[in-house]
């Protein structure tokens, strides 16, 4: 399985890469104090960078029939709605917990806790579309 997501602009990628390098080198302890200035800067730059974002998931393996198979599932976001994509799972899980549906307890993998429809439900009001093949 591969998963890809990223910033819409090359300068944004470069800035994040440079800042992460400063943390790795110990020049900066962490980037938390920079969160607000970076957020303000990104909002200022929204008008000059792309408003498009996406998440790409690709699964490869062997099907039940023994044949190689590949499935791709993508979310395409416009109007700067891409940063909301990771929030879908948290919102959906909070809704499920609040509804009183019995959920497993303890440390575990999160596989199977949400359906794709449950995950996408909080994103339906945004300019995000699902593409699969």
Secondary structure as UniProt FT lines:
FT   STRAND          2..5
FT   HELIX           10..24
FT   TURN            25..26
FT   HELIX           32..34
FT   HELIX           35..45
FT   TURN            46..48
FT   STRAND          53..62
FT   TURN            64..65
FT   STRAND          68..77
FT   TURN            79..80
FT   HELIX           82..84
FT   TURN            85..86
FT   HELIX           87..98
FT   TURN            99..100
FT   TURN            111..112
FT   HELIX           116..121
FT   TURN            122..125
FT   STRAND          128..132
//
